[in-house]
């Protein structure tokens, strides 16, 4: 029997994912508009969650940087942008599934639901999803090759390393937002998404993985 929380998560995803895909593929003005809405919504959640003025300002500035990076990365390479999203989504999904099934020792106090099994599951599921993307889509195969050319390393070695690094960053981003939620003494950043909480709860890993990916790309170039 699927619990009510999971039912809400599935329903929200069914509604949100096609909308996100539409704006991502449209690009430019459409995607800029989409990111602007997300920026305003997440900034509102951040400001409402935090009481300290300096934290509010720093957080909003970082969100602006993160969403600007998302726009620039999407404009530079749709394939790479989709890859980052796949890694982050399946890292989160793997953490949720493996954590629920295997439970086990807790990972860290600031996020009591996180377990070592969940963290490992995040790495495993993101690897599987990203490798399928690489093998069975044109964009994935192209990104795999481009990464190897940029780093000068073997194709498979570069791609695997990149996936693991982005998955790790996504998990760290999740923990960072969990820390600030714990600091603010709230369970979720908001209640906009049934079963998910706020937008920041859903994209906490993405807003760290995308800017770092964009900076890495510029460094490698």
Secondary structure, DSSP 8 states (H G I E B T S, - for coil): ---HHHHHHHHHHHHHHHHHHHHHHH-HHHHHHHHHHHHHHHHHHHHHH---HHHHHHHHHHHHHHHHHHHHHHHH-HHHHHHHHHHHHHHHHHHHHHHHHH--SEEETTEEEEEHHHHHHHHHHHHHHHHHHHHH-HHHHHHHHHHHHHH-S-HHHHHHHHHHHHHHHHHHHHHHHHHHHHHHT-SSS-SSBTTTBSHHHHHTTHHHHHHHHHHHHHHH-
